[in-house]
Amino acid sequence: MKKIFALFYTNLFLSGRLFLLLAGSVVFFLFSFFYPWLGDLPEFAFWGIVLLVLADLLMLYRVKEAMFAKRQAPERLSNSDDNELGIYIENRYSFPVSVGIIDEIPVQFQKRDVWFKTDLKAGEHKTINYLLRPLKRGEYEFGAVRVFVRSPLGLLSRRFTFGQTEVLPVYPSFLQMRKYELLAISNRLNEIGIKKIRRLGHSLEFEQIKPYVPGDDYRNINWKASARQGALMTNSYTDEKSQQVYCVIDKSRAMKMPFEGLSLLDYAINASLVLSNVALLKEDKAGLITISEKIGAVLPADKKHSQINRILEILYKEKTRYLETNMEALYSTIRNVVKQRSLIVFFTNYESIPALHRQLPFLKRIARFHLLLVVFFENTELKQLSEKPANDVEEVYIKTIAEKFAYDKKLIVKELAAHGIQSILSTPQNLTINTINKYLELKAKQRI
């Protein structure tokens, strides 16, 4: 009995409207001291409020399972993307109600204001949709869905708790990967900044013989086929397939730096996932290597349909470590695992020339056997400081130091180019687009 009573009063809340009525009743009683002609009207008003409260209590509690609510969530969330979730709610009362809903979202979001208000007619149901944008990979635990219901009287509020505790994994940005995939299939990649690369000559992989149309390269005319058909026919070539593309992700402390809530490692992971998927769409083989002070995951290149899921599962578990990258171990692994000439896309970060020089001997060795593309990040905060006008001596010093670091980044690009190493210096938000553009450029120029 005590448990039932405790459950009853813990789910019962008084509304602001009731407190206003009680405050008005108190004022009414005060006036009765100064105006005796009011008589028993204050008491009648007070007991009228009591009767309204009892009526409201009866309306709210006469039906045991008067409301139903359920969270509608995907099986997994996409990191750094807006993920749509929903709350289905159904009114089983025989009268309209006002509803307030609290969804207990994971603590990682640090939000306590996920509150939705709506009105439901008798027997009505609806779905309330909202967006969540996670910034870290891992498991996110959702709590219960709590619904606060008011009758048309609006004096009391009854709470319903739907214990829908669930844990959703946050994976690397697979929504971004799907967006690029759909645009690639429909040949609309240029809409999001992917450049159309002009091919110089043609690749060596023959595709088909097709009728000649104005604009085709006359050097590709197949004279034997033209003689048989009695019309000009031309050889059609396509990009070479089954080339190997390895994404190598640095997990050292250099990748811990945050940008707009997301670490550089997560930007690299998202770009690697999209690049691997685009490579598979181009019928190339995609592989993955992660490195910090020791070798992490090693996934040999393949072009099976299941390869992208393997890459996704590996990237989901990767975390930043706090020691420096072991380049000797990376070089040894690449030599042992990657047996043919491949495109090695190395996602890392350099903040100074000495940081590059520590790794340069190993980068040069890798570049002897493979086409090496080093991808590192532009420090946008320092760039803003270097472009900001200086108003005093202290700001002059800060601006000078920021310009020096920004200039070092450009020197790193030139230093890599001097040793025949391709590079991309990119802002974090443009990393994916710039990486895909470079991959398509290298493929079109037959550099791989």
Kinemage of the C-alpha trace (Angstrom):
@kinemage 1
@onewidth
@group {chain A} dominant
@subgroup {mainchain}
@vectorlist {calphas} color= white
{ca met a 1} P 0.000 0.000 0.000
{ca lys a 2} L 2.822 2.382 0.878
{ca lys a 3} L 4.510 1.604 -2.423
{ca ile a 4} L 1.344 2.402 -4.377
{ca phe a 5} L 0.851 5.655 -2.450
{ca ala a 6} L 4.502 6.643 -2.978
{ca leu a 7} L 4.154 5.924 -6.686
{ca phe a 8} L 1.019 8.049 -6.748
{ca tyr a 9} L 2.395 11.212 -5.148
{ca thr a 10} L 5.845 11.017 -6.806
{ca asn a 11} L 4.140 11.211 -10.208
{ca leu a 12} L 1.787 14.048 -9.235
{ca phe a 13} L 2.804 17.679 -9.785
{ca leu a 14} L 1.043 20.953 -9.058
{ca ser a 15} L 0.782 23.413 -11.907
{ca gly a 16} L 1.352 27.160 -11.912
{ca arg a 17} L -2.365 27.687 -12.561
{ca leu a 18} L -3.227 26.014 -9.246
{ca phe a 19} L -0.758 28.208 -7.350
{ca leu a 20} L -2.301 31.315 -8.938
{ca leu a 21} L -5.773 30.218 -7.839
{ca leu a 22} L -4.534 29.547 -4.304
{ca ala a 23} L -2.810 32.919 -4.216
{ca gly a 24} L -6.054 34.554 -5.340
{ca ser a 25} L -7.923 32.699 -2.577
{ca val a 26} L -5.462 33.989 0.042
{ca val a 27} L -5.964 37.550 -1.210
{ca phe a 28} L -9.726 36.987 -1.085
{ca phe a 29} L -9.463 35.957 2.581
{ca leu a 30} L -7.379 39.057 3.352
{ca phe a 31} L -9.967 41.321 1.756
{ca ser a 32} L -12.687 39.681 3.867
{ca phe a 33} L -11.069 41.154 7.012
{ca phe a 34} L -11.491 44.666 5.628
{ca tyr a 35} L -14.784 44.117 3.822
{ca pro a 36} L -17.103 42.087 6.077
{ca trp a 37} L -19.812 42.156 3.422
{ca leu a 38} L -17.818 39.499 1.520
{ca gly a 39} L -19.058 37.039 4.115
{ca asp a 40} L -18.441 33.388 3.262
{ca leu a 41} L -17.491 34.004 -0.358
{ca pro a 42} L -13.746 33.353 0.264
{ca glu a 43} L -14.556 29.975 1.815
{ca phe a 44} L -16.829 29.066 -1.077
{ca ala a 45} L -14.060 30.033 -3.474
{ca phe a 46} L -11.503 27.935 -1.586
{ca trp a 47} L -13.692 24.853 -1.506
{ca gly a 48} L -14.484 25.402 -5.150
{ca ile a 49} L -10.749 25.182 -5.864
{ca val a 50} L -10.573 21.984 -3.801
{ca leu a 51} L -13.418 20.446 -5.810
{ca leu a 52} L -11.702 21.406 -9.068
{ca val a 53} L -8.476 19.774 -7.862
{ca leu a 54} L -10.348 16.573 -6.948
{ca ala a 55} L -12.089 16.587 -10.331
{ca asp a 56} L -8.773 17.078 -12.090
{ca leu a 57} L -7.239 14.287 -10.003
{ca leu a 58} L -10.077 11.940 -10.973
{ca met a 59} L -9.744 12.808 -14.662
{ca leu a 60} L -6.021 12.143 -14.693
{ca tyr a 61} L -5.959 8.932 -12.651
{ca arg a 62} L -9.148 7.133 -13.583
{ca val a 63} L -7.365 5.415 -16.493
{ca lys a 64} L -4.292 3.388 -15.545
{ca glu a 65} L -2.459 3.245 -18.905
{ca ala a 66} L -3.757 6.516 -20.282
{ca met a 67} L -0.662 7.433 -22.323
{ca phe a 68} L 1.873 5.600 -24.417
{ca ala a 69} L 5.236 6.894 -25.607
{ca lys a 70} L 8.179 5.288 -27.344
{ca arg a 71} L 11.518 6.580 -28.611
{ca gln a 72} L 12.213 5.887 -32.267
{ca ala a 73} L 15.947 5.729 -32.856
{ca pro a 74} L 18.232 4.180 -35.495
{ca glu a 75} L 20.397 1.181 -34.655
{ca arg a 76} L 23.482 3.413 -34.628
{ca leu a 77} L 24.326 7.104 -34.788
{ca ser a 78} L 26.662 8.852 -37.219
{ca asn a 79} L 29.467 10.902 -35.691
{ca ser a 80} L 29.509 14.668 -36.469
{ca asp a 81} L 26.194 14.422 -38.370
{ca asp a 82} L 22.639 15.435 -37.483
{ca asn a 83} L 20.897 12.173 -36.600
{ca glu a 84} L 17.112 12.184 -36.595
{ca leu a 85} L 15.297 10.614 -33.656
{ca gly a 86} L 11.608 10.610 -32.841
{ca ile a 87} L 9.185 10.151 -29.965
{ca tyr a 88} L 5.890 8.440 -30.741
{ca ile a 89} L 3.152 9.466 -28.299
{ca glu a 90} L -0.454 8.356 -28.056
{ca asn a 91} L -3.337 9.796 -25.993
{ca arg a 92} L -5.686 7.141 -24.603
{ca tyr a 93} L -7.792 9.563 -22.563
{ca ser a 94} L -11.345 10.374 -23.657
{ca phe a 95} L -10.561 14.118 -23.561
{ca pro a 96} L -7.858 16.371 -25.040
{ca val a 97} L -4.651 16.830 -23.045
{ca ser a 98} L -1.590 19.057 -22.995
{ca val a 99} L 1.642 17.069 -22.972
{ca gly a 100} L 5.228 17.852 -22.013
{ca ile a 101} L 7.878 15.300 -22.945
{ca ile a 102} L 11.412 14.852 -21.616
{ca asp a 103} L 13.744 12.487 -23.413
{ca glu a 104} L 16.718 11.574 -21.223
{ca ile a 105} L 19.509 11.844 -23.809
{ca pro a 106} L 23.086 10.655 -23.091
{ca val a 107} L 25.356 12.687 -20.816
{ca gln a 108} L 27.840 13.207 -23.675
{ca phe a 109} L 25.548 15.870 -25.149
{ca gln a 110} L 25.470 17.883 -21.902
{ca lys a 111} L 21.941 19.075 -22.637
{ca arg a 112} L 19.190 19.293 -20.050
{ca asp a 113} L 16.619 21.178 -22.104
{ca val a 114} L 15.330 18.456 -24.429
{ca trp a 115} L 11.711 19.343 -23.659
{ca phe a 116} L 8.833 19.087 -26.123
{ca lys a 117} L 5.302 20.446 -25.715
{ca thr a 118} L 2.278 19.419 -27.731
{ca asp a 119} L -1.493 19.016 -27.531
{ca leu a 120} L -3.300 15.768 -28.262
{ca lys a 121} L -6.983 15.248 -28.908
{ca ala a 122} L -8.801 12.231 -27.523
{ca gly a 123} L -7.339 9.091 -29.084
{ca glu a 124} L -4.840 11.095 -31.154
{ca his a 125} L -1.240 10.040 -31.739
{ca lys a 126} L 1.741 11.808 -33.295
{ca thr a 127} L 5.502 11.585 -33.686
{ca ile a 128} L 7.819 14.372 -32.542
{ca asn a 129} L 11.139 14.421 -34.410
{ca tyr a 130} L 14.381 16.046 -33.271
{ca leu a 131} L 18.082 16.011 -34.174
{ca leu a 132} L 21.177 15.036 -32.191
{ca arg a 133} L 24.772 15.646 -33.333
{ca pro a 134} L 27.318 13.486 -31.478
{ca leu a 135} L 30.965 14.588 -31.518
{ca lys a 136} L 32.652 11.453 -30.165
{ca arg a 137} L 32.568 7.830 -31.163
{ca gly a 138} L 31.548 5.219 -28.607
{ca glu a 139} L 28.455 4.026 -26.750
{ca tyr a 140} L 25.729 6.520 -25.843
{ca glu a 141} L 23.193 5.505 -23.197
{ca phe a 142} L 19.681 6.903 -23.459
{ca gly a 143} L 17.444 6.980 -20.393
{ca ala a 144} L 13.678 6.891 -19.993
{ca val a 145} L 11.028 8.906 -21.819
{ca arg a 146} L 9.014 10.957 -19.317
{ca val a 147} L 5.614 12.369 -20.237
{ca phe a 148} L 3.809 15.053 -18.188
{ca val a 149} L 0.064 15.266 -18.890
{ca arg a 150} L -2.471 17.975 -18.051
{ca ser a 151} L -6.230 17.791 -18.428
{ca pro a 152} L -8.287 20.742 -19.784
{ca leu a 153} L -8.528 22.028 -16.163
{ca gly a 154} L -4.726 22.272 -16.035
{ca leu a 155} L -4.421 22.314 -12.218
{ca leu a 156} L -2.418 19.105 -11.847
{ca ser a 157} L 0.119 17.238 -13.945
{ca arg a 158} L 0.556 13.478 -14.029
{ca arg a 159} L 3.888 11.970 -14.968
{ca phe a 160} L 4.232 8.788 -17.000
{ca thr a 161} L 7.634 7.117 -17.211
{ca phe a 162} L 8.417 4.781 -20.054
{ca gly a 163} L 11.613 2.966 -19.154
{ca gln a 164} L 13.225 2.695 -22.550
{ca thr a 165} L 16.871 2.651 -21.534
{ca glu a 166} L 19.001 1.745 -24.551
{ca val a 167} L 22.605 2.037 -25.668
{ca leu a 168} L 23.334 3.239 -29.197
{ca pro a 169} L 26.818 3.066 -30.741
{ca val a 170} L 28.160 6.179 -32.488
{ca tyr a 171} L 30.096 5.147 -35.597
{ca pro a 172} L 32.278 7.244 -37.907
{ca ser a 173} L 30.298 9.436 -40.267
{ca phe a 174} L 28.480 6.820 -42.359
{ca leu a 175} L 25.793 9.383 -43.276
{ca gln a 176} L 28.455 11.495 -44.955
{ca met a 177} L 29.751 8.364 -46.674
{ca arg a 178} L 26.278 7.556 -48.025
{ca lys a 179} L 25.823 11.141 -49.241
{ca tyr a 180} L 29.039 10.972 -51.265
{ca glu a 181} L 28.107 7.512 -52.501
{ca leu a 182} L 24.705 8.645 -53.805
{ca leu a 183} L 26.207 11.720 -55.461
{ca ala a 184} L 28.913 9.587 -57.067
{ca ile a 185} L 26.342 7.124 -58.442
{ca ser a 186} L 24.226 9.974 -59.886
{ca asn a 187} L 27.340 11.773 -61.199
{ca arg a 188} L 26.675 14.891 -59.093
{ca leu a 189} L 29.834 15.060 -56.983
{ca asn a 190} L 30.591 18.532 -58.330
{ca glu a 191} L 27.656 19.868 -56.282
{ca ile a 192} L 29.677 19.474 -53.079
{ca gly a 193} L 33.033 20.666 -54.421
{ca ile a 194} L 34.460 17.575 -56.130
{ca lys a 195} L 36.271 18.831 -59.222
{ca lys a 196} L 35.995 17.331 -62.667
{ca ile a 197} L 39.526 16.253 -63.585
{ca arg a 198} L 40.593 16.555 -67.219
{ca arg a 199} L 42.381 13.402 -68.305
{ca leu a 200} L 45.653 13.795 -70.134
{ca gly a 201} L 45.685 10.932 -72.630
{ca his a 202} L 43.937 7.767 -71.535
{ca ser a 203} L 44.536 4.927 -69.150
{ca leu a 204} L 45.662 1.527 -70.355
{ca glu a 205} L 42.481 -0.347 -69.435
{ca phe a 206} L 40.262 -0.981 -72.454
{ca glu a 207} L 36.497 -0.807 -71.870
{ca gln a 208} L 34.623 -1.130 -75.192
{ca ile a 209} L 34.378 -0.172 -78.879
{ca lys a 210} L 31.672 2.417 -79.515
{ca pro a 211} L 30.517 4.608 -82.421
{ca tyr a 212} L 32.587 7.727 -82.926
{ca val a 213} L 30.920 11.003 -81.917
{ca pro a 214} L 32.307 14.513 -82.486
{ca gly a 215} L 34.623 15.393 -79.614
{ca asp a 216} L 36.112 11.919 -79.185
{ca asp a 217} L 39.880 11.693 -79.480
{ca tyr a 218} L 40.589 10.782 -83.122
{ca arg a 219} L 43.719 8.942 -81.970
{ca asn a 220} L 41.435 6.294 -80.434
{ca ile a 221} L 39.682 5.450 -83.722
{ca asn a 222} L 39.673 1.684 -84.312
{ca trp a 223} L 40.194 1.424 -88.100
{ca lys a 224} L 39.617 -2.311 -88.322
{ca ala a 225} L 36.284 -2.082 -86.519
{ca ser a 226} L 35.372 0.974 -88.609
{ca ala a 227} L 36.023 -0.989 -91.808
{ca arg a 228} L 33.822 -3.864 -90.655
{ca gln a 229} L 30.963 -1.595 -89.563
{ca gly a 230} L 31.195 0.878 -92.414
{ca ala a 231} L 31.258 3.740 -89.880
{ca leu a 232} L 33.830 5.287 -87.633
{ca met a 233} L 34.303 3.326 -84.401
{ca thr a 234} L 36.473 4.372 -81.488
{ca asn a 235} L 38.081 2.589 -78.566
{ca ser a 236} L 36.729 3.594 -75.171
{ca tyr a 237} L 39.034 3.452 -72.170
{ca thr a 238} L 38.296 3.638 -68.477
{ca asp a 239} L 40.290 4.282 -65.337
{ca glu a 240} L 42.501 1.402 -64.334
{ca lys a 241} L 40.783 -0.753 -61.734
{ca ser a 242} L 41.927 -2.920 -58.856
{ca gln a 243} L 44.567 -0.411 -57.765
{ca gln a 244} L 45.302 -0.418 -54.051
{ca val a 245} L 44.451 2.557 -51.849
{ca tyr a 246} L 45.584 2.418 -48.218
{ca cys a 247} L 44.467 4.940 -45.616
{ca val a 248} L 47.059 5.232 -42.842
{ca ile a 249} L 45.728 7.057 -39.772
{ca asp a 250} L 48.024 8.574 -37.174
{ca lys a 251} L 46.562 8.147 -33.661
{ca ser a 252} L 49.334 9.942 -31.773
{ca arg a 253} L 48.969 13.071 -29.607
{ca ala a 254} L 49.294 15.283 -32.697
{ca met a 255} L 45.756 14.228 -33.658
{ca lys a 256} L 44.151 15.070 -30.324
{ca met a 257} L 43.677 18.765 -31.144
{ca pro a 258} L 39.957 19.704 -31.287
{ca phe a 259} L 38.196 21.731 -33.970
{ca glu a 260} L 34.510 22.631 -33.590
{ca gly a 261} L 34.119 19.937 -30.945
{ca leu a 262} L 35.610 17.175 -33.087
{ca ser a 263} L 39.195 15.936 -32.764
{ca leu a 264} L 41.531 15.848 -35.760
{ca leu a 265} L 41.533 12.059 -35.432
{ca asp a 266} L 37.765 11.979 -36.000
{ca tyr a 267} L 38.090 14.227 -39.049
{ca ala a 268} L 40.735 11.855 -40.417
{ca ile a 269} L 38.552 8.824 -39.648
{ca asn a 270} L 35.521 10.336 -41.405
{ca ala a 271} L 37.619 11.270 -44.466
{ca ser a 272} L 39.194 7.790 -44.556
{ca leu a 273} L 35.789 6.131 -44.502
{ca val a 274} L 34.490 8.256 -47.397
{ca leu a 275} L 37.713 7.868 -49.412
{ca ser a 276} L 37.676 4.088 -48.960
{ca asn a 277} L 34.068 3.932 -50.131
{ca val a 278} L 34.771 6.099 -53.194
{ca ala a 279} L 37.771 3.895 -54.029
{ca leu a 280} L 35.566 0.798 -53.840
{ca leu a 281} L 33.000 2.488 -56.101
{ca lys a 282} L 35.856 3.054 -58.578
{ca glu a 283} L 36.523 -0.704 -58.288
{ca asp a 284} L 39.834 -0.140 -56.558
{ca lys a 285} L 40.936 -2.037 -53.475
{ca ala a 286} L 40.730 -0.236 -50.116
{ca gly a 287} L 42.880 -1.027 -47.091
{ca leu a 288} L 43.535 0.483 -43.674
{ca ile a 289} L 46.426 0.849 -41.220
{ca thr a 290} L 46.379 2.703 -37.887
{ca ile a 291} L 49.538 3.737 -36.066
{ca ser a 292} L 50.678 5.429 -32.869
{ca glu a 293} L 53.642 4.346 -30.747
{ca lys a 294} L 52.814 0.872 -32.047
{ca ile a 295} L 50.886 -0.599 -34.934
{ca gly a 296} L 47.139 -0.715 -34.376
{ca ala a 297} L 44.762 -2.235 -36.898
{ca val a 298} L 45.971 -3.611 -40.230
{ca leu a 299} L 43.366 -4.450 -42.879
{ca pro a 300} L 44.787 -5.666 -46.227
{ca ala a 301} L 43.326 -4.001 -49.309
{ca asp a 302} L 40.338 -5.703 -50.889
{ca lys a 303} L 37.324 -4.734 -53.010
{ca lys a 304} L 34.712 -7.103 -51.615
{ca his a 305} L 31.331 -5.636 -50.676
{ca ser a 306} L 32.002 -6.429 -47.019
{ca gln a 307} L 35.253 -4.417 -46.991
{ca ile a 308} L 33.622 -1.076 -46.130
{ca asn a 309} L 31.851 -2.667 -43.139
{ca arg a 310} L 35.169 -4.053 -41.899
{ca ile a 311} L 36.730 -0.605 -42.191
{ca leu a 312} L 33.759 0.934 -40.349
{ca glu a 313} L 34.019 -1.540 -37.469
{ca ile a 314} L 37.771 -0.937 -37.092
{ca leu a 315} L 37.466 2.857 -37.170
{ca tyr a 316} L 34.650 2.761 -34.587
{ca lys a 317} L 37.055 1.493 -31.919
{ca glu a 318} L 40.086 3.680 -32.624
{ca lys a 319} L 41.150 6.217 -29.965
{ca thr a 320} L 43.862 8.829 -29.665
{ca arg a 321} L 47.019 7.792 -27.857
{ca tyr a 322} L 49.498 10.140 -26.228
{ca leu a 323} L 52.912 9.023 -27.487
{ca glu a 324} L 54.720 9.907 -30.694
{ca thr a 325} L 54.225 7.962 -33.917
{ca asn a 326} L 56.549 5.012 -34.435
{ca met a 327} L 57.462 5.610 -38.076
{ca glu a 328} L 59.901 2.704 -38.169
{ca ala a 329} L 57.083 0.292 -37.291
{ca leu a 330} L 54.864 1.927 -39.921
{ca tyr a 331} L 57.512 1.556 -42.643
{ca ser a 332} L 58.115 -2.091 -41.726
{ca thr a 333} L 54.375 -2.850 -41.772
{ca ile a 334} L 53.837 -1.218 -45.162
{ca arg a 335} L 56.769 -3.150 -46.648
{ca asn a 336} L 55.425 -6.444 -45.277
{ca val a 337} L 51.704 -5.940 -46.016
{ca val a 338} L 51.582 -3.830 -49.190
{ca lys a 339} L 53.280 -5.950 -51.843
{ca gln a 340} L 52.475 -3.897 -54.958
{ca arg a 341} L 52.747 -0.202 -55.744
{ca ser a 342} L 49.803 1.530 -54.050
{ca leu a 343} L 48.465 4.900 -53.047
{ca ile a 344} L 49.298 5.443 -49.369
{ca val a 345} L 47.216 8.266 -47.855
{ca phe a 346} L 48.837 9.194 -44.542
{ca phe a 347} L 46.566 11.268 -42.266
{ca thr a 348} L 48.694 13.073 -39.691
{ca asn a 349} L 49.480 16.574 -38.422
{ca tyr a 350} L 52.629 18.686 -38.314
{ca glu a 351} L 52.859 21.946 -36.402
{ca ser a 352} L 56.516 22.683 -37.098
{ca ile a 353} L 59.397 21.864 -39.440
{ca pro a 354} L 61.297 19.830 -36.781
{ca ala a 355} L 58.215 17.610 -36.367
{ca leu a 356} L 58.362 16.821 -40.084
{ca his a 357} L 62.131 16.247 -40.080
{ca arg a 358} L 61.785 13.540 -37.408
{ca gln a 359} L 59.561 11.530 -39.758
{ca leu a 360} L 60.954 12.569 -43.140
{ca pro a 361} L 63.540 9.742 -43.530
{ca phe a 362} L 60.789 7.125 -43.202
{ca leu a 363} L 58.424 9.047 -45.477
{ca lys a 364} L 61.121 9.124 -48.173
{ca arg a 365} L 61.605 5.350 -47.879
{ca ile a 366} L 57.856 4.719 -48.229
{ca ala a 367} L 57.719 7.072 -51.242
{ca arg a 368} L 60.393 4.985 -53.004
{ca phe a 369} L 58.015 2.026 -53.317
{ca his a 370} L 54.556 3.661 -53.270
{ca leu a 371} L 52.780 6.856 -54.178
{ca leu a 372} L 52.676 8.619 -50.806
{ca leu a 373} L 50.113 11.322 -50.074
{ca val a 374} L 50.583 13.110 -46.726
{ca val a 375} L 47.418 14.816 -45.463
{ca phe a 376} L 47.787 17.273 -42.593
{ca phe a 377} L 45.766 20.107 -41.124
{ca glu a 378} L 45.775 23.860 -41.379
{ca asn a 379} L 45.479 25.514 -37.967
{ca thr a 380} L 42.477 27.768 -38.538
{ca glu a 381} L 42.744 29.420 -35.121
{ca leu a 382} L 46.304 30.557 -35.829
{ca lys a 383} L 45.276 31.708 -39.286
{ca gln a 384} L 42.586 33.933 -37.774
{ca leu a 385} L 45.127 35.362 -35.314
{ca ser a 386} L 47.592 36.104 -38.113
{ca glu a 387} L 44.925 37.941 -40.107
{ca lys a 388} L 43.622 39.923 -37.138
{ca pro a 389} L 44.919 43.544 -36.842
{ca ala a 390} L 47.280 44.143 -33.898
{ca asn a 391} L 46.326 46.991 -31.546
{ca asp a 392} L 49.166 46.865 -29.018
{ca val a 393} L 52.641 45.396 -28.522
{ca glu a 394} L 51.363 42.134 -27.029
{ca glu a 395} L 49.079 41.513 -30.009
{ca val a 396} L 51.985 42.265 -32.359
{ca tyr a 397} L 53.994 39.456 -30.717
{ca ile a 398} L 51.003 37.075 -30.880
{ca lys a 399} L 50.346 37.942 -34.511
{ca thr a 400} L 54.018 37.419 -35.420
{ca ile a 401} L 54.141 33.995 -33.764
{ca ala a 402} L 50.877 32.969 -35.470
{ca glu a 403} L 52.246 34.053 -38.860
{ca lys a 404} L 55.419 32.080 -38.212
{ca phe a 405} L 53.480 28.863 -37.500
{ca ala a 406} L 51.251 29.431 -40.550
{ca tyr a 407} L 54.346 29.947 -42.713
{ca asp a 408} L 55.872 26.737 -41.340
{ca lys a 409} L 52.869 24.813 -42.668
{ca lys a 410} L 53.560 26.146 -46.170
{ca leu a 411} L 57.233 25.263 -45.827
{ca ile a 412} L 56.253 21.704 -44.903
{ca val a 413} L 54.326 21.404 -48.190
{ca lys a 414} L 57.381 22.621 -50.138
{ca glu a 415} L 59.708 20.320 -48.209
{ca leu a 416} L 57.570 17.279 -49.016
{ca ala a 417} L 57.320 18.292 -52.677
{ca ala a 418} L 61.106 18.629 -52.870
{ca his a 419} L 61.357 14.924 -51.999
{ca gly a 420} L 58.654 13.868 -54.472
{ca ile a 421} L 55.977 13.383 -51.827
{ca gln a 422} L 52.416 14.525 -52.559
{ca ser a 423} L 50.678 16.490 -49.804
{ca ile a 424} L 47.399 18.145 -48.842
{ca leu a 425} L 47.234 21.050 -46.392
{ca ser a 426} L 43.555 21.316 -45.548
{ca thr a 427} L 41.209 22.883 -43.044
{ca pro a 428} L 39.412 20.193 -41.024
{ca gln a 429} L 35.971 20.953 -42.440
{ca asn a 430} L 37.216 20.605 -46.054
{ca leu a 431} L 39.357 17.526 -45.451
{ca thr a 432} L 37.039 14.983 -47.074
{ca ile a 433} L 36.448 16.979 -50.261
{ca asn a 434} L 40.123 17.865 -50.688
{ca thr a 435} L 41.205 14.250 -50.167
{ca ile a 436} L 38.740 12.860 -52.719
{ca asn a 437} L 39.716 15.553 -55.230
{ca lys a 438} L 43.373 14.588 -54.856
{ca tyr a 439} L 42.605 10.875 -55.218
{ca leu a 440} L 40.620 11.463 -58.423
{ca glu a 441} L 43.384 13.741 -59.750
{ca leu a 442} L 46.108 11.166 -59.125
{ca lys a 443} L 43.991 8.439 -60.665
{ca ala a 444} L 43.229 10.527 -63.760
{ca lys a 445} L 46.936 11.317 -64.213
{ca gln a 446} L 47.777 7.615 -63.895
{ca arg a 447} L 50.134 8.294 -60.977
{ca ile a 448} L 49.081 5.234 -59.007
